[in-house]
Amino acid sequence: MILHEKISAQLPAWRERVKNLVKEHGETVIDQVTIGQVYGGMRDVKSLVTDISFVDPATGIKFRGMSIPEVLEKLPKPDGAAIPYVGALFYLLLVGEIPTRAEAEAVEAEWARRAEVPAYVYDVLRAMPRETHPMVLFSQAVLALQVTSEFARKYNEGIKKDAYWEPTLEDALNLTAKLPVIAAFIYWLKYGDGQAPKYDPALDYGANFAHMLGVKDEKGYAELARLYFILHSDHESGNVSAHATHLVGSALSDAYYAFSAGLNGLAGPLHGLANQECLGWLIAVRDRFGGVPSRQDLYKFAWETLESGKVIPGYGHAVLRVPDPRFTAQLEYAKQHFPQDTLVQLAELVYDVVPQVLKEQGKAKNPAPNVDAISGTLQYYYGVREFDFYTVLFGVGRALGVMANLVWARALGQPIERPKSLTTAMLEEAAKK
């Protein structure tokens, strides 16, 4: 398998690099922690390591050192497509190199070979109450697959520690291959006839999802699916879904246990639900004004929203101090493919007005838009209008990054994560000193 070969070739040098770094510089101080950070969710505490992605406050997310525009330009694409293979992005995250088209298609072929979902998983989901949230179904399906874990089987057989990454890679490929199929099934179970979709080996990852979801503009939505999964794949290790996956995985829980935990974190209103809140706000503005308001009317409405104690969702970011490149990529896609859409025009106007209002208010450190400010709008255009389903889409993409991180965590022997806690009295005593 191409991914196994490429990672195997890199591992000796990587292991030596990490070993020397810890041995020779293990006591080097890289950060200081304040009481405000301890009580503030460990914000900005430098205590995790990942080579998969990095969020530069000035330029945005970089996948293996490549910016979003570079990724979209340089990764190989299907014939006639403007957006790269999702398999090309997964190759980049795992291997750290831009794949050839043949290498990208080899990953796509691996997914096609592994995409079949066991019938019992569908039975589990069908047995759940009709009103069950799609994210509960998604997490449940991932847990139901745990019995198929190659890592769990190999661990019980006594596999050596330096080989942990190999069955983890198998689990990562098996899991990511099945997620679009499971997501499409959940969509049909919740909003359609409940039939199980079939993965077409003649189609790539994004095109398969569009086909399985049954959207009218299948070709257009295939492009969006590729873009969406690529943009949502990773965002450093500190966000909730990535950190939860890493934390659970650090206990040598397999990929299914770990990713289920990550999905449960992604389901939180402060993480994965933001995209539907952003779209809901845009629709509320559209309905109030009967379309796209004037710039002055939107300016006034934005101030009214803030002065009433509410927030304008989709604006502001914990790390970025510039417009999120993932937002920019989606806005450019929408303007290229359906510029006359009312919500797209409204999203662009909000992008022009709201940052100014937030600057004038003075509370937001970063008044620029993040990825959620427009992602739901694009789904809505193609007819995927069930808001509760949007976080499932996020989860399919996020699996690519967290699985790449999990494979490398096992390959480099990262230990169980165990921070030290303090009491409030200890912090008070530290403050006195």
HUMO-V234770 format. One line per field, one symbol per residue. ss: DSSP state (a for helix, b for strand, c for the rest). phi: phi as a letter, one per 40 degrees, with the letter a starting at -180 (. if undefined). burial: 1 if it has 16 or more other ideal C-beta (glycine too) atoms within 10 Angstrom, else 0. A space follows every 50 residues. Layout:
ss = ???
phi = ???
burial = ???
This chain:
ss = caaaaaaaaaaaaaaaaaaaaaaaacccccccccaaaaaccccccccccc ccbbbbcccbbbbccbbaaaaaaaccbccccccbcaaaaaaaaaaccccc aaaaaaaaaaaaaaccccaaaaaaaaaccccccaaaaaaaaaaaaaaaca aaaaaaacccaaaaaaaaaaaaaaaaaaaaaaaaaaaaaaaccccccccc ccccaaaaaaaaaccccaaaaaaaaaaaaaaccccccccaaaaaaaaaaa ccccaaaaaaaaaaaacccccccaaaaaaaaaaaaaaaacccccaaaaaa aaaaaaacccccccbcccccccccaaaaaaaaaaaaaccccaaaaaaaaa aaaaaaaaaaacccccccbccaaaaaaaaaacccccaaaaaaaaaaaaaa aaaaaaaaaaaccccccccccccaaaaaaaaac
phi = .ccccccdccddccccccdcccccbccccbabbbcccccbgfdgccabba bcaaccdcbgcbcfgbcddcccccccbcdgbcbcdccccccdcccgbccc cccccccdcccccbcccddccccdccccddcdcdcccccccccccdcccc cdcccccgccccbdcccccdcccccccccccccccddcccbbcgcccbcc ccbcdccccccccgcccccccccccdcccccccaagcccccccccccccc cgccdcdccdccccccccdcbccccccccdcccccdccbgicccccccdc ccccccccgcbbcgbhacbcbadcdccdcccccccccacccccccccccd dcccdccccccgcccbcccbdccbdcccccccgcbcdcccccddccccdc ccccccdcccccgccccaccbbccccccccccc
burial = 01100110000000000000000000000000000001000000100001 01111000011111010100110011110010111111111111110110 00111111011100101000110110000000111111111111110111 11011000000001111111111111111111111111110000011010 00111111111110100100111111111111111111111111111111 01111111111111111000111111111011101100000110000110 11001100000111111011001111111110110011001011111111 10111011000001011111111111111111010010111111111111 111111111111010000000000000000000
